[in-house]
Amino acid sequence: MDLNYSTEELAFRDEVRGWLNANLPADLRDKMSEHAHLSKDDLLRWHRILAKKGWVAPAWPEEWGGPGWNVVQRFLFEEECGYAGAPPLVPFGLAMCAPVLLRFGTEAQKKKFLPGIYHGEVFWCQGYSEPGSGSDLASLKTRAVREGDHYVVNGQKIWTTLAHYADWIFCLVRTDSTSAVRQEGISFLLIDMKTPGITVRPLILMDGSHEVNEVFFENVKVPAENLVFEEGKGWTVAKYLLGFERLNTGRVGVSKRELVKLKSFAAKQMRNGRSLMDDVRFRDKVSRVEVELMALELTNLRFLDEMRRTGQPPGADVSMLKIKGTEIQQALTELMVQAVGPMAQPFKAMQGAFDAEAAFTASLMPRYCSTRKTTIYAGSNEIQRNIISKMTLGL
């Protein structure tokens, strides 16, 4: 096992770092630093900058616009983007729907959907969770009945991130309820959000933001040609997709950036005449998180080395990255709240009103509240531990 970067990989990292420093718009960098709201235009602007450079789809094959990077280069790119404070690339099209189409889609589906995803012309969202069917996804109840050359969809999805921005949604639907095995009889459909019968209703989060939604389907007609893979085999597609989703939830680069910010801020906070970073107990908490982040990075490198050697996608033990990565993200926000103290007020309106430090303080509590969800999405961490127990440890 080789956990070191080669000379070529280090040169690639420096190239990416230099390009990001020169091309990441300052206003987007500032918004990310202050954890300010990112509009649809903000997200798509950065997407299109990367698309013009040819770096927007690191994992795609070259024939569809990918840059031809290996797994290590893709990891380095993600890490540098996170460390530089670049806006996130919305994953639903680029990193979730597209890999599914590349693996299971027909040539007609690839030609129809992939160019729009690549160039940021079509915004996607994910229709998985339902009321009562979140981590237990196989219990979903949204139905799709085949009628001639189309399906009729009825049901509800919930916690649908950015559905209010989306042009299309990929959905898991139940097409057969007769099987005794719940994972059978589920299909994977691509649905135009402008189709009559679709209603999107906002769900306002603890931090006051509108990020997630309820989506209702009432007699929605979906062309049968929008079925991906085989009818009733959607669970196979879903498992493939979730592997990509969980691989990207560690966010090592983002956490590194936040750790630097935490240390810098805490060093300026005076408690009883000394810096907070001189407090043994607080410094111990920061050190523990830093060690865990280093271990997470090494674990990520282990997966990369395995993928580099075998050419195979990650297995069930990739759940380790999701568990520890999201726990570290939460721990960092908890320590930031502790460092700020009583000034950690949940008033988003204050953002940008004062200096950078005041803006950071004002945005902290919304950030803290938002981070509570990281251990739930992409399959709750309790479910991830069950997956590791069953699939990796054989218990």
C-alpha positions as CSV (number, residue, x, y, z in Angstrom):
1,M,0.0,0.0,0.0
2,D,1.3,3.4,-1.0
3,L,-0.1,6.4,0.9
4,N,2.3,8.9,-0.6
5,Y,1.8,11.2,-3.5
6,S,4.1,10.9,-6.5
7,T,6.1,13.8,-7.9
8,E,3.6,14.0,-10.8
9,E,0.6,14.0,-8.3
10,L,2.2,16.8,-6.3
11,A,2.8,18.8,-9.4
12,F,-0.9,18.3,-10.4
13,R,-1.9,19.5,-6.9
14,D,0.1,22.7,-7.3
15,E,-1.4,23.3,-10.8
16,V,-4.9,23.0,-9.4
17,R,-4.1,25.2,-6.4
18,G,-2.7,27.9,-8.6
19,W,-5.6,27.8,-11.0
20,L,-8.1,28.1,-8.1
21,N,-6.3,31.0,-6.6
22,A,-6.5,32.8,-10.0
23,N,-10.0,31.9,-11.1
24,L,-12.2,31.5,-8.0
25,P,-14.3,34.6,-8.0
26,A,-13.7,36.7,-4.8
27,D,-17.3,37.2,-4.1
28,L,-18.0,33.5,-4.1
29,R,-15.0,32.8,-1.9
30,D,-16.2,35.4,0.5
31,K,-19.7,33.9,0.6
32,M,-18.2,30.5,1.4
33,S,-16.0,32.0,4.1
34,E,-19.0,33.7,5.8
35,H,-21.3,30.6,5.2
36,A,-23.6,33.0,3.4
37,H,-26.5,31.8,1.3
38,L,-25.6,30.6,-2.2
39,S,-28.2,31.3,-4.9
40,K,-28.9,29.1,-7.9
41,D,-26.9,31.6,-10.0
42,D,-23.9,31.4,-7.6
43,L,-23.9,27.6,-7.8
44,L,-24.2,27.6,-11.6
45,R,-21.7,30.3,-12.2
46,W,-18.9,28.3,-10.5
47,H,-20.2,25.2,-12.3
48,R,-19.8,26.9,-15.7
49,I,-16.4,28.3,-14.9
50,L,-15.2,24.7,-14.2
51,A,-17.0,23.4,-17.3
52,K,-15.2,25.9,-19.5
53,K,-11.9,24.8,-18.0
54,G,-12.9,21.1,-18.5
55,W,-12.7,20.3,-14.8
56,V,-16.4,20.1,-13.9
57,A,-16.8,16.3,-14.2
58,P,-13.5,14.8,-12.8
59,A,-14.9,11.2,-12.8
60,W,-16.5,11.2,-16.2
61,P,-14.9,9.4,-19.1
62,E,-13.1,11.6,-21.6
63,E,-15.6,10.8,-24.4
64,W,-18.3,12.6,-22.4
65,G,-16.1,15.6,-21.3
66,G,-14.1,14.2,-18.4
67,P,-10.5,15.4,-18.0
68,G,-9.0,11.9,-17.9
69,W,-7.8,12.1,-14.3
70,N,-7.1,9.1,-12.2
71,V,-8.7,8.5,-8.7
72,V,-5.8,10.3,-6.9
73,Q,-6.1,13.4,-9.1
74,R,-9.8,13.5,-8.5
75,F,-9.3,13.4,-4.8
76,L,-6.6,16.1,-4.9
77,F,-8.9,18.3,-7.0
78,E,-11.8,17.9,-4.5
79,E,-9.5,18.5,-1.5
80,E,-8.0,21.7,-3.1
81,C,-11.5,23.0,-4.0
82,G,-12.6,22.5,-0.4
83,Y,-9.4,24.0,1.1
84,A,-9.7,27.1,-1.3
85,G,-13.3,27.7,-0.2
86,A,-14.8,27.0,-3.6
87,P,-18.6,26.6,-3.8
88,P,-19.7,23.0,-3.8
89,L,-20.7,21.5,-7.1
90,V,-24.3,20.4,-6.8
91,P,-23.8,16.6,-6.9
92,F,-27.2,15.4,-8.0
93,G,-26.5,15.7,-11.7
94,L,-22.7,15.6,-11.9
95,A,-21.9,13.0,-9.3
96,M,-25.1,11.0,-8.9
97,C,-27.4,10.9,-11.9
98,A,-24.5,11.0,-14.5
99,P,-22.6,8.0,-13.1
100,V,-25.9,6.1,-13.1
101,L,-26.5,7.0,-16.7
102,L,-22.9,6.1,-17.7
103,R,-23.3,2.7,-16.0
104,F,-26.9,1.8,-16.7
105,G,-28.4,4.3,-19.2
106,T,-29.1,3.7,-22.9
107,E,-27.1,5.6,-25.5
108,A,-30.2,7.7,-26.2
109,Q,-30.4,8.6,-22.5
110,K,-26.8,9.5,-22.3
111,K,-27.0,11.8,-25.4
112,K,-30.2,13.4,-24.1
113,F,-29.1,14.2,-20.5
114,L,-25.3,14.2,-20.1
115,P,-24.5,17.4,-22.1
116,G,-27.1,19.4,-20.1
117,I,-25.6,18.2,-16.9
118,Y,-22.1,18.9,-17.9
119,H,-22.7,22.5,-19.1
120,G,-24.9,23.4,-16.1
121,E,-27.9,23.9,-18.4
122,V,-30.1,21.4,-16.4
123,F,-30.4,21.4,-12.6
124,W,-31.2,18.0,-11.0
125,C,-32.5,16.9,-7.6
126,Q,-32.8,13.5,-5.9
127,G,-36.2,11.9,-5.1
128,Y,-35.4,9.2,-2.6
129,S,-36.6,9.9,1.0
130,E,-40.3,9.8,1.8
131,P,-42.3,10.3,5.0
132,G,-41.4,7.1,6.9
133,S,-38.9,6.0,4.3
134,G,-35.6,7.7,4.9
135,S,-32.8,5.4,6.1
136,D,-35.1,2.5,5.5
137,L,-35.3,3.4,1.8
138,A,-36.7,0.1,0.7
139,S,-40.0,0.9,2.4
140,L,-40.8,3.6,-0.1
141,K,-44.4,3.9,-1.3
142,T,-44.4,6.3,-4.3
143,R,-46.0,4.2,-7.1
144,A,-45.5,4.2,-10.8
145,V,-48.0,2.2,-12.9
146,R,-47.1,1.4,-16.5
147,E,-49.8,2.5,-19.0
148,G,-48.8,2.0,-22.6
149,D,-45.8,4.1,-23.4
150,H,-45.7,6.0,-20.1
151,Y,-45.8,5.5,-16.3
152,V,-48.3,7.3,-14.0
153,V,-46.6,8.3,-10.8
154,N,-48.4,9.1,-7.5
155,G,-46.8,9.7,-4.1
156,Q,-44.6,12.0,-2.1
157,K,-40.9,12.7,-1.6
158,I,-39.5,14.7,1.3
159,W,-36.3,16.5,2.3
160,T,-35.7,17.0,-1.4
161,T,-32.6,19.2,-1.5
162,L,-32.9,22.2,-3.9
163,A,-36.0,20.8,-5.6
164,H,-37.2,24.4,-5.9
165,Y,-34.3,25.0,-8.3
166,A,-34.5,21.7,-10.2
167,D,-35.5,21.2,-13.8
168,W,-35.4,17.4,-13.4
169,I,-35.6,14.8,-10.6
170,F,-34.4,11.2,-10.5
171,C,-36.7,9.1,-8.4
172,L,-37.0,5.7,-6.9
173,V,-40.6,4.5,-7.4
174,R,-42.4,1.2,-6.7
175,T,-43.5,-0.5,-9.8
176,D,-44.4,-3.9,-8.2
177,S,-45.8,-4.5,-4.7
178,T,-46.2,-8.2,-5.0
179,S,-42.7,-9.3,-4.1
180,A,-42.0,-10.5,-0.5
181,V,-38.5,-8.8,-0.8
182,R,-39.0,-5.1,-0.4
183,Q,-35.9,-4.2,-2.4
184,E,-37.5,-5.9,-5.5
185,G,-40.1,-4.1,-7.5
186,I,-38.4,-0.7,-7.2
187,S,-37.6,1.3,-10.4
188,F,-35.4,4.3,-11.2
189,L,-37.2,7.1,-13.2
190,L,-36.1,10.4,-14.6
191,I,-38.9,13.0,-14.3
192,D,-39.2,16.5,-15.8
193,M,-40.2,18.8,-12.9
194,K,-42.4,20.8,-15.3
195,T,-44.7,17.9,-15.8
196,P,-48.3,18.6,-14.7
197,G,-49.2,17.1,-11.4
198,I,-45.9,17.9,-9.6
199,T,-46.1,20.3,-6.6
200,V,-43.0,21.5,-4.6
201,R,-43.5,22.9,-1.1
202,P,-40.7,24.4,1.0
203,L,-39.5,23.0,4.3
204,I,-37.8,25.8,6.3
205,L,-34.9,24.5,8.4
206,M,-33.7,25.3,11.9
207,D,-31.4,27.9,10.5
208,G,-34.2,29.7,8.7
209,S,-33.0,28.6,5.2
210,H,-35.0,27.1,2.4
211,E,-32.9,24.2,1.2
212,V,-35.2,21.2,1.3
213,N,-38.7,20.6,0.1
214,E,-41.6,18.2,-0.1
215,V,-42.4,17.1,-3.6
216,F,-45.9,15.7,-4.5
217,F,-46.8,13.6,-7.5
218,E,-50.4,13.4,-8.6
219,N,-51.1,11.4,-11.7
220,V,-47.8,12.5,-13.2
221,K,-47.1,11.0,-16.7
222,V,-43.5,10.0,-17.3
223,P,-42.4,8.6,-20.7
224,A,-41.4,4.9,-20.4
225,E,-38.1,5.9,-22.2
226,N,-37.1,7.7,-18.9
227,L,-36.8,4.3,-17.1
228,V,-33.2,3.7,-16.3
229,F,-32.0,0.1,-16.4
230,E,-34.7,-2.6,-16.0
231,E,-38.1,-2.2,-14.4
232,G,-38.0,-3.5,-10.9
233,K,-34.2,-3.4,-10.7
234,G,-33.9,0.1,-9.4
235,W,-32.4,-1.0,-6.1
236,T,-29.3,-2.1,-8.0
237,V,-29.1,1.4,-9.4
238,A,-29.7,3.0,-6.0
239,K,-26.9,1.0,-4.3
240,Y,-24.5,2.0,-7.1
241,L,-25.4,5.7,-6.7
242,L,-25.2,5.7,-2.9
243,G,-21.6,4.4,-3.1
244,F,-20.6,7.6,-5.0
245,E,-22.6,9.8,-2.7
246,R,-21.0,8.4,0.5
247,L,-17.5,8.6,-1.0
248,N,-18.0,12.4,-1.3
249,T,-19.3,13.1,2.2
250,G,-15.9,13.0,4.0
251,R,-15.0,16.5,2.7
252,V,-11.4,16.5,4.0
253,G,-10.5,19.7,2.3
254,V,-13.5,21.6,3.7
255,S,-12.8,20.3,7.2
256,K,-9.1,21.3,6.9
257,R,-10.2,24.8,6.0
258,E,-12.6,25.0,8.9
259,L,-9.9,23.7,11.3
260,V,-7.5,26.5,10.3
261,K,-10.3,29.0,10.8
262,L,-11.2,27.6,14.2
263,K,-7.6,27.7,15.4
264,S,-7.1,31.3,14.2
265,F,-10.3,32.5,15.7
266,A,-9.8,30.7,19.1
267,A,-6.3,32.1,19.3
268,K,-7.7,35.7,19.4
269,Q,-10.3,34.9,22.0
270,M,-9.2,36.0,25.5
271,R,-10.6,34.1,28.5
272,N,-9.3,35.1,32.0
273,G,-6.4,37.0,30.5
274,R,-5.2,34.3,28.2
275,S,-5.9,33.0,24.7
276,L,-8.5,30.2,24.4
277,M,-5.9,28.1,22.6
278,D,-3.8,28.2,25.7
279,D,-6.6,26.6,27.7
280,V,-5.6,22.9,28.1
281,R,-9.1,21.5,27.9
282,F,-10.0,23.4,24.7
283,R,-6.7,22.8,23.1
284,D,-7.1,19.1,23.8
285,K,-10.5,19.0,22.1
286,V,-9.1,20.8,19.0
287,S,-6.2,18.3,18.9
288,R,-8.5,15.3,19.1
289,V,-10.5,16.6,16.1
290,E,-7.2,17.3,14.2
291,V,-5.9,13.8,14.8
292,E,-9.3,12.3,13.7
293,L,-9.1,14.5,10.5
294,M,-5.6,13.2,9.8
295,A,-6.8,9.7,10.3
296,L,-9.8,10.3,7.9
297,E,-7.4,11.6,5.3
298,L,-5.3,8.5,5.6
299,T,-8.3,6.3,5.4
300,N,-9.4,8.2,2.2
301,L,-6.0,7.6,0.8
302,R,-6.3,3.9,1.5
303,F,-9.5,3.8,-0.5
304,L,-7.8,5.7,-3.3
305,D,-4.9,3.4,-3.4
306,E,-7.2,0.4,-3.6
307,M,-9.2,2.0,-6.4
308,R,-6.0,2.9,-8.2
309,R,-4.8,-0.7,-8.0
310,T,-8.0,-2.5,-8.7
311,G,-10.0,-0.1,-10.8
312,Q,-13.1,-1.0,-8.9
313,P,-15.6,1.3,-7.1
314,P,-15.5,1.4,-3.3
315,G,-17.2,-1.3,-1.3
316,A,-19.4,-1.2,1.7
317,D,-16.6,-0.1,4.0
318,V,-16.7,3.4,2.3
319,S,-19.3,4.1,4.9
320,M,-16.4,4.7,7.3
321,L,-15.7,8.0,5.4
322,K,-19.3,9.1,5.7
323,I,-19.4,8.3,9.5
324,K,-16.2,9.9,10.5
325,G,-16.3,12.8,8.0
326,T,-19.7,14.0,9.1
327,E,-18.9,13.6,12.8
328,I,-15.8,15.8,12.3
329,Q,-17.8,18.4,10.5
330,Q,-20.2,18.6,13.5
331,A,-17.4,18.6,16.0
332,L,-15.7,21.6,14.3
333,T,-18.9,23.6,14.4
334,E,-19.4,22.7,18.1
335,L,-15.9,23.9,18.9
336,M,-16.5,27.1,16.9
337,V,-19.6,27.8,19.0
338,Q,-17.7,27.2,22.1
339,A,-14.9,29.6,21.0
340,V,-17.4,32.3,20.1
341,G,-19.4,31.9,23.3
342,P,-22.4,34.2,23.9
343,M,-21.8,36.1,20.6
344,A,-22.9,33.0,18.7
345,Q,-26.3,34.5,17.9
346,P,-28.6,33.0,15.3
347,F,-29.2,36.2,13.4
348,K,-28.4,35.7,9.7
349,A,-29.5,39.3,8.9
350,M,-26.2,40.5,10.6
351,Q,-24.1,38.7,7.9
352,G,-22.0,41.2,6.0
353,A,-23.1,44.1,8.2
354,F,-19.8,44.5,10.0
355,D,-16.2,43.2,9.5
356,A,-15.3,39.7,8.5
357,E,-15.1,38.5,12.1
358,A,-18.5,39.8,12.9
359,A,-19.9,38.2,9.8
360,F,-18.3,34.9,10.7
361,T,-19.8,35.1,14.2
362,A,-23.3,36.0,12.9
363,S,-23.3,33.1,10.4
364,L,-22.1,30.5,13.0
365,M,-25.3,29.4,14.6
366,P,-27.1,28.8,11.2
367,R,-24.0,26.9,10.2
368,Y,-24.1,24.9,13.4
369,C,-27.8,24.0,13.0
370,S,-27.4,23.1,9.3
371,T,-24.5,20.7,10.1
372,R,-26.7,18.6,12.4
373,K,-28.1,17.0,9.3
374,T,-24.8,15.7,8.0
375,T,-25.0,12.5,10.1
376,I,-28.5,11.8,8.7
377,Y,-28.3,12.4,4.9
378,A,-26.9,9.8,2.5
379,G,-28.1,7.2,5.0
380,S,-27.8,7.9,8.7
381,N,-24.6,7.0,10.5
382,E,-26.5,4.3,12.5
383,I,-27.4,2.7,9.2
384,Q,-23.8,3.1,8.0
385,R,-22.6,1.2,11.1
386,N,-25.0,-1.6,10.3
387,I,-23.7,-1.8,6.7
388,I,-20.1,-2.1,7.9
389,S,-21.2,-4.7,10.5
390,K,-23.0,-6.8,8.0
391,M,-21.0,-6.3,4.7
392,T,-17.5,-5.8,6.0
393,L,-17.2,-7.5,9.4
394,G,-19.7,-10.3,8.6
395,L,-21.6,-9.9,11.9
